[in-house]
Amino acid sequence: MRLTNLDMDVLRTFVEATDLGGFARAANRLGRSQSAISLQMKKLEEQVGQRLFEKQGRGTALTEMGDIVLGYARRILSLNDEAMTAARGMALEGTLRFGVPHDFAATLLPSVLTHLSCIHPQLHVRAHVDRRLVMLEQLEAGALDVVLAFGASDRLPRALVATLPIAWIGPHSGFPLAGKSVPLLLSDPPCSFRHAVIEALDRANIPWRIVFTSPNLPALWAATEAGLGITPRTAFGLPKSLTILPANSDLPMLPHVPLALHAFGDPLPPAVASFQAIVIEALAVALPAGSVSKSVNTRAPLHPPPKPPTQMPPSLKRGKRL
């Protein structure tokens, strides 16, 4: 039997549409019409000889065969990208120092490092898990090469990666608040979450008190699990022992918080640009559909153009060509 060769471009669109949660979002990301995306998906179904999509409410969902093909598509694209990287002599070596918040250390880093080790096995990553202010100061001083952090900074270069809702986090048993001031578990200032929650409570004329503070997120999770109070955070990296509290009249709605990548370079060093692309790809899979910014460009210099750091980061060079 003659085997059919799957179209690489169609597979890439298939993965993109699935990760983003729909043909319309994929069309916006890829700069194509929704009908063009639909035609590509129809072509893929014809090549596979099976239905990959089925109607679900007003949208579509993957069939069982669609899930199977999606797994193979990811593997095929990963091998293709690794082969092209090796063929073009783009292997990188050196040390890249990455600042990452506690929220993403245990959940995002494994997929990022796995992908990076396949494409650039000679690139050593040193992860620094800390608070936003500390990491941005180290980036400005030249002690870090790239930082993923919540909140915006007008002083440092930035690329908006995603916008995530802040939620009220508490124990699974719930937390009775009727007639009481809200007991808050907060990070030390300055903190985007701390500022947002206090502002929201004051605007709603709801009394509050701070019962626990820590610069360390695991300590905040422990205090929340112990029932000392409630804390504001995004749902990403939430321990299984905690939950998002349901919306009710006792607690005000909280705003969204930006998640941004910060790095120096115009253009960005090859290692930083490649690493940022991998981080954004991992976030696009892990975060809710539509939360990742469509305008982020990891190859272009971040905006606004910054002044050089007082200490330039160590050189990150391309590997020798074969």
SEZA-702072 format. One record per residue (C-alpha): x, y, z; residue in three letters; residue number from 0. Coordinates in pm, 1 decimal, padded with zeros to 6 digits, m for minus. Layout:
PT       c1       c2       c3 kero selum
PT        X        Y        Z  ALA   NUM
...
//
This chain:
PT       c1       c2       c3 kero selum
PT  00000.0  00000.0  00000.0  MET     0
PT  00130.8  00344.6 m00092.1  ARG     1
PT  00161.6  00567.0  00214.9  LEU     2
PT  00052.8  00930.5  00215.5  THR     3
PT  00296.1  01205.1  00314.9  ASN     4
PT  00140.2  01444.3  00562.9  LEU     5
PT  00169.8  01813.9  00482.0  ASP     6
PT  00400.6  01979.4  00736.2  MET     7
PT  00231.2  02319.7  00707.1  ASP     8
PT m00109.3  02162.0  00764.0  VAL     9
PT  00020.3  01974.9  01070.6  LEU    10
PT  00157.1  02300.1  01211.5  ARG    11
PT m00181.1  02467.8  01162.3  THR    12
PT m00354.3  02167.7  01322.4  PHE    13
PT m00139.2  02194.4  01637.3  VAL    14
PT m00178.2  02572.8  01648.6  GLU    15
PT m00558.2  02554.5  01616.3  ALA    16
PT m00579.1  02290.4  01888.9  THR    17
PT m00351.5  02476.4  02131.8  ASP    18
PT m00533.0  02806.8  02079.5  LEU    19
PT m00876.7  02648.6  02112.3  GLY    20
PT m01031.3  02711.3  01771.4  GLY    21
PT m00993.8  02790.0  01402.1  PHE    22
PT m01071.6  03161.2  01453.8  ALA    23
PT m00789.3  03207.7  01705.0  ARG    24
PT m00549.9  03014.0  01480.2  ALA    25
PT m00649.7  03231.4  01185.7  ALA    26
PT m00569.3  03546.7  01382.6  ASN    27
PT m00235.5  03406.7  01502.7  ARG    28
PT m00129.3  03282.6  01157.5  LEU    29
PT m00264.5  03579.7  00961.5  GLY    30
PT m00500.9  03368.5  00750.6  ARG    31
PT m00875.5  03356.7  00700.2  SER    32
PT m01083.8  03114.3  00904.4  GLN    33
PT m01202.3  02949.1  00582.1  SER    34
PT m00839.7  02884.2  00483.7  ALA    35
PT m00779.1  02713.1  00818.7  ILE    36
PT m01094.6  02504.4  00773.0  SER    37
PT m00978.3  02394.3  00427.0  LEU    38
PT m00643.2  02287.5  00569.8  GLN    39
PT m00814.3  02081.8  00838.5  MET    40
PT m01038.2  01920.5  00575.8  LYS    41
PT m00726.3  01836.7  00375.4  LYS    42
PT m00569.2  01675.5  00681.7  LEU    43
PT m00879.4  01462.6  00739.0  GLU    44
PT m00863.9  01350.6  00374.8  GLU    45
PT m00495.7  01260.1  00408.9  GLN    46
PT m00555.2  01064.1  00729.6  VAL    47
PT m00879.8  00912.0  00605.1  GLY    48
PT m01052.5  00967.8  00939.7  GLN    49
PT m01264.4  01237.4  01100.3  ARG    50
PT m01050.5  01446.3  01333.5  LEU    51
PT m01315.6  01694.9  01446.1  PHE    52
PT m01672.9  01673.5  01567.6  GLU    53
PT m01930.3  01937.5  01655.5  LYS    54
PT m01957.2  02027.8  02022.6  GLN    55
PT m02208.4  02299.0  02100.0  GLY    56
PT m02128.5  02598.1  01882.1  ARG    57
PT m01771.1  02488.6  01826.3  GLY    58
PT m01572.9  02178.0  01742.9  THR    59
PT m01376.8  01925.3  01943.9  ALA    60
PT m01121.9  01657.6  01859.2  LEU    61
PT m01243.1  01305.3  01798.9  THR    62
PT m01056.8  01012.8  01952.3  GLU    63
PT m00860.1  00981.5  01627.8  MET    64
PT m00795.7  01357.8  01638.8  GLY    65
PT m00627.2  01318.7  01977.1  ASP    66
PT m00408.7  01039.0  01840.1  ILE    67
PT m00306.4  01237.2  01530.6  VAL    68
PT m00234.0  01543.8  01747.1  LEU    69
PT  00023.7  01348.8  01947.0  GLY    70
PT  00196.8  01230.6  01628.9  TYR    71
PT  00180.3  01583.8  01481.7  ALA    72
PT  00369.2  01725.6  01778.8  ARG    73
PT  00639.7  01459.3  01745.8  ARG    74
PT  00672.3  01509.0  01369.3  ILE    75
PT  00702.3  01887.8  01403.8  LEU    76
PT  00952.0  01856.5  01688.5  SER    77
PT  01174.9  01624.3  01483.1  LEU    78
PT  01141.9  01851.3  01180.3  ASN    79
PT  01246.5  02157.2  01381.5  ASP    80
PT  01539.0  01974.7  01540.3  GLU    81
PT  01659.1  01857.5  01198.2  ALA    82
PT  01636.8  02208.1  01048.9  MET    83
PT  01817.1  02358.4  01347.1  THR    84
PT  02101.9  02109.4  01317.6  ALA    85
PT  02123.5  02148.1  00939.1  ALA    86
PT  02149.7  02526.6  00963.3  ARG    87
PT  02424.0  02515.0  01221.2  GLY    88
PT  02214.2  02689.1  01483.7  MET    89
PT  02320.1  02478.8  01782.5  ALA    90
PT  02393.2  02711.6  02073.1  LEU    91
PT  02632.7  02677.1  02361.4  GLU    92
PT  02711.5  02872.0  02674.3  GLY    93
PT  02510.5  02953.5  02987.0  THR    94
PT  02171.5  03121.8  02991.9  LEU    95
PT  02047.8  03259.2  03323.4  ARG    96
PT  01670.1  03250.3  03348.9  PHE    97
PT  01461.5  03425.8  03613.2  GLY    98
PT  01124.6  03258.9  03673.5  VAL    99
PT  00848.4  03311.0  03934.4  PRO   100
PT  00764.3  03036.8  04182.3  HIS   101
PT  00428.2  02987.4  04003.5  ASP   102
PT  00599.8  02847.9  03693.5  PHE   103
PT  00910.1  02680.7  03837.3  ALA   104
PT  00762.1  02334.4  03890.9  ALA   105
PT  00503.9  02338.0  03612.8  THR   106
PT  00659.2  02520.7  03317.0  LEU   107
PT  01030.8  02448.7  03350.7  LEU   108
PT  01013.4  02071.3  03280.7  PRO   109
PT  00859.4  02115.0  02933.2  SER   110
PT  01086.7  02410.5  02851.4  VAL   111
PT  01404.2  02227.5  02952.3  LEU   112
PT  01301.4  01907.8  02772.6  THR   113
PT  01245.0  02098.1  02447.5  HIS   114
PT  01563.1  02301.2  02490.9  LEU   115
PT  01779.7  01993.2  02554.0  SER   116
PT  01663.1  01844.3  02222.6  CYS   117
PT  01735.0  02155.7  02016.5  ILE   118
PT  02039.0  02298.5  02198.4  HIS   119
PT  02195.3  02022.7  02409.3  PRO   120
PT  02511.6  02228.6  02464.9  GLN   121
PT  02323.2  02524.0  02615.3  LEU   122
PT  02335.3  02524.7  02994.4  HIS   123
PT  02043.5  02689.8  03175.8  VAL   124
PT  02072.3  02827.5  03526.9  ARG   125
PT  01725.8  02889.1  03670.3  ALA   126
PT  01678.6  03157.0  03935.1  HIS   127
PT  01343.3  03137.7  04116.7  VAL   128
PT  01262.1  03456.4  04302.2  ASP   129
PT  01033.9  03758.1  04337.6  ARG   130
PT  00973.1  03989.2  04041.5  ARG   131
PT  01155.1  04293.0  04183.0  LEU   132
PT  01465.7  04092.0  04274.3  VAL   133
PT  01483.9  03926.8  03930.9  MET   134
PT  01437.4  04252.5  03737.8  LEU   135
PT  01709.3  04419.5  03943.4  GLU   136
PT  01941.9  04129.4  03863.7  GLN   137
PT  01852.6  04153.6  03494.1  LEU   138
PT  01935.0  04525.5  03496.7  GLU   139
PT  02265.6  04452.0  03670.6  ALA   140
PT  02357.2  04188.7  03411.8  GLY   141
PT  02322.6  03893.6  03650.4  ALA   142
PT  02031.1  03739.5  03453.0  LEU   143
PT  01977.4  03710.5  03076.0  ASP   144
PT  01599.1  03673.9  03054.6  VAL   145
PT  01319.6  03707.0  03312.1  VAL   146
PT  00959.2  03588.1  03309.5  LEU   147
PT  00760.5  03798.1  03556.3  ALA   148
PT  00413.9  03919.5  03647.2  PHE   149
PT  00344.2  04290.6  03613.6  GLY   150
PT  00483.4  04555.9  03380.2  ALA   151
PT  00798.6  04766.0  03402.3  SER   152
PT  00844.6  05096.6  03224.1  ASP   153
PT  01218.0  05096.7  03293.2  ARG   154
PT  01305.8  04762.8  03135.3  LEU   155
PT  01251.2  04605.0  02792.4  PRO   156
PT  00945.7  04383.7  02785.1  ARG   157
PT  00731.9  04165.2  02561.7  ALA   158
PT  00379.3  04095.6  02684.7  LEU   159
PT  00330.3  03718.6  02680.1  VAL   160
PT m00011.5  03675.5  02840.9  ALA   161
PT m00279.0  03841.2  03051.6  THR   162
PT m00415.9  03624.9  03331.9  LEU   163
PT m00707.1  03675.8  03573.8  PRO   164
PT m00627.8  03710.8  03942.6  ILE   165
PT m00840.0  03479.8  04156.3  ALA   166
PT m00917.7  03440.5  04524.7  TRP   167
PT m00740.5  03128.4  04650.8  ILE   168
PT m00845.2  02936.3  04960.1  GLY   169
PT m00867.0  02584.0  05107.4  PRO   170
PT m01108.6  02328.4  04961.6  HIS   171
PT m01316.6  02348.7  05277.1  SER   172
PT m01400.2  02708.4  05191.8  GLY   173
PT m01354.7  03018.0  05401.9  PHE   174
PT m01653.4  03187.2  05576.4  PRO   175
PT m01634.8  03565.3  05536.7  LEU   176
PT m01984.8  03694.7  05613.5  ALA   177
PT m01966.0  03985.8  05856.7  GLY   178
PT m01587.5  03961.3  05894.8  LYS   179
PT m01294.0  04158.9  05766.4  SER   180
PT m01112.2  03965.9  05495.7  VAL   181
PT m00794.9  03794.2  05632.1  PRO   182
PT m00526.1  03839.1  05368.0  LEU   183
PT m00213.9  03632.4  05304.5  LEU   184
PT  00012.9  03851.2  05089.9  LEU   185
PT  00358.7  03880.8  04943.3  SER   186
PT  00581.3  04158.0  05071.7  ASP   187
PT  00555.2  04487.8  04879.3  PRO   188
PT  00604.1  04581.1  04604.8  PRO   189
PT  00374.5  04315.0  04455.8  CYS   190
PT  00120.2  04335.5  04171.4  SER   191
PT m00116.1  04091.5  04347.7  PHE   192
PT m00095.4  04275.8  04679.7  ARG   193
PT m00170.1  04612.9  04518.5  HIS   194
PT m00460.9  04472.3  04311.9  ALA   195
PT m00638.8  04302.9  04601.9  VAL   196
PT m00610.9  04594.6  04845.6  ILE   197
PT m00734.0  04837.4  04579.2  GLU   198
PT m01030.9  04610.6  04493.3  ALA   199
PT m01132.5  04568.7  04858.6  LEU   200
PT m01104.2  04940.9  04931.2  ASP   201
PT m01309.1  05024.9  04622.1  ARG   202
PT m01581.5  04785.0  04739.5  ALA   203
PT m01566.6  04925.7  05098.3  ASN   204
PT m01491.0  04577.5  05233.8  ILE   205
PT m01279.8  04570.0  05554.4  PRO   206
PT m00959.7  04367.5  05543.8  TRP   207
PT m00659.5  04279.7  05756.0  ARG   208
PT m00320.1  04128.6  05674.4  ILE   209
PT m00258.1  03818.4  05885.8  VAL   210
PT  00044.7  03670.2  05709.6  PHE   211
PT  00317.0  03795.5  05473.6  THR   212
PT  00605.8  03623.5  05300.4  SER   213
PT  00828.2  03682.9  04996.8  PRO   214
PT  00800.7  03311.0  04926.1  ASN   215
PT  00500.6  03168.1  04735.7  LEU   216
PT  00522.1  02816.4  04888.4  PRO   217
PT  00494.1  02980.2  05231.2  ALA   218
PT  00178.2  03163.2  05117.8  LEU   219
PT  00035.3  02834.0  04990.4  TRP   220
PT  00113.1  02671.2  05328.4  ALA   221
PT m00057.3  02953.0  05521.5  ALA   222
PT m00361.1  02926.6  05293.6  THR   223
PT m00381.4  02549.7  05339.0  GLU   224
PT m00357.7  02600.7  05716.5  ALA   225
PT m00673.0  02814.8  05699.5  GLY   226
PT m00513.2  03141.7  05815.6  LEU   227
PT m00684.0  03337.8  05539.5  GLY   228
PT m00709.6  03375.5  05162.6  ILE   229
PT m00463.1  03497.5  04903.4  THR   230
PT m00481.0  03649.3  04552.9  PRO   231
PT m00299.4  03467.8  04270.8  ARG   232
PT m00350.3  03325.1  03924.3  THR   233
PT m00467.7  02965.9  03893.0  ALA   234
PT m00140.9  02859.1  03726.2  PHE   235
PT  00066.6  02630.0  03946.3  GLY   236
PT m00208.8  02607.9  04209.3  LEU   237
PT m00143.3  02318.8  04453.7  PRO   238
PT m00405.8  02043.5  04461.8  LYS   239
PT m00467.7  02120.8  04828.0  SER   240
PT m00607.7  02466.3  04737.3  LEU   241
PT m00888.9  02592.2  04516.8  THR   242
PT m01028.8  02905.2  04352.0  ILE   243
PT m01304.6  03043.4  04571.5  LEU   244
PT m01640.2  03086.8  04393.6  PRO   245
PT m01748.5  03440.1  04307.2  ALA   246
PT m01996.7  03583.5  04557.6  ASN   247
PT m02103.4  03912.1  04710.9  SER   248
PT m01850.2  03882.2  04994.3  ASP   249
PT m01548.5  03922.2  04765.3  LEU   250
PT m01494.0  04170.2  04481.6  PRO   251
PT m01385.8  04071.1  04132.7  MET   252
PT m01010.9  04105.7  04084.3  LEU   253
PT m00836.7  04242.2  03772.1  PRO   254
PT m00604.8  04067.0  03526.4  HIS   255
PT m00228.0  04073.7  03561.7  VAL   256
PT  00018.5  04090.2  03269.3  PRO   257
PT  00286.8  03824.9  03230.0  LEU   258
PT  00592.3  03951.4  03043.7  ALA   259
PT  00937.5  03845.1  02927.5  LEU   260
PT  01223.3  04087.1  02989.8  HIS   261
PT  01564.8  04075.5  02819.5  ALA   262
PT  01832.0  04311.5  02685.9  PHE   263
PT  01949.5  04310.4  02325.5  GLY   264
PT  01884.9  04474.0  01988.2  ASP   265
PT  01864.2  04226.3  01831.3  PRO   266
PT  01831.6  03970.8  02106.8  LEU   267
PT  02122.2  03726.1  02145.9  PRO   268
PT  02045.5  03400.0  01957.0  PRO   269
PT  02024.5  03197.0  02277.9  ALA   270
PT  01782.7  03441.6  02440.3  VAL   271
PT  01563.7  03462.5  02127.8  ALA   272
PT  01549.3  03083.0  02093.7  SER   273
PT  01484.1  03033.8  02464.4  PHE   274
PT  01203.3  03291.1  02467.7  GLN   275
PT  01036.0  03121.1  02172.3  ALA   276
PT  01040.6  02790.5  02361.7  ILE   277
PT  00898.3  02954.2  02677.7  VAL   278
PT  00614.5  03116.9  02481.6  ILE   279
PT  00535.1  02789.2  02303.8  GLU   280
PT  00516.7  02609.3  02639.3  ALA   281
PT  00293.9  02882.1  02783.7  LEU   282
PT  00062.7  02867.0  02481.2  ALA   283
PT  00000.8  02499.9  02560.2  VAL   284
PT m00024.9  02537.4  02938.3  ALA   285
PT m00232.2  02854.5  02970.7  LEU   286
PT m00603.4  02894.0  02893.2  PRO   287
PT m00686.7  02945.7  02525.2  ALA   288
PT m00672.8  03308.8  02421.6  GLY   289
PT m00466.9  03432.5  02716.7  SER   290
PT m00133.8  03432.1  02528.8  VAL   291
PT m00073.8  03756.3  02338.6  SER   292
PT m00091.8  03727.9  01958.3  LYS   293
PT  00146.6  04020.3  01908.2  SER   294
PT  00449.7  03883.1  02091.7  VAL   295
PT  00756.9  03848.8  01868.2  ASN   296
PT  01052.2  03678.9  02030.9  THR   297
PT  01292.7  03756.0  01746.1  ARG   298
PT  01247.0  04132.7  01753.0  ALA   299
PT  01398.7  04359.4  02018.6  PRO   300
PT  01170.1  04403.8  02317.5  LEU   301
PT  00987.4  04732.8  02363.8  HIS   302
PT  01082.9  04996.2  02467.9  PRO   303
PT  01453.0  05004.4  02362.3  PRO   304
PT  01650.4  05001.8  02688.7  PRO   305
PT  01981.5  05144.7  02796.8  LYS   306
PT  02258.4  04881.3  02813.6  PRO   307
PT  02296.6  04709.6  03151.6  PRO   308
PT  02585.5  04816.2  03372.8  THR   309
PT  02734.1  04469.8  03327.5  GLN   310
PT  02686.3  04293.7  02997.1  MET   311
PT  02584.8  03925.8  03021.9  PRO   312
PT  02841.9  03664.1  02917.7  PRO   313
PT  02858.2  03587.5  02547.5  SER   314
PT  02622.2  03321.5  02418.3  LEU   315
PT  02757.8  03203.3  02088.1  LYS   316
PT  02647.4  02978.9  01805.8  ARG   317
PT  02800.3  02634.8  01794.0  GLY   318
PT  03052.4  02542.4  01528.0  LYS   319
PT  02912.7  02459.5  01189.3  ARG   320
PT  02960.0  02104.1  01073.7  LEU   321
//
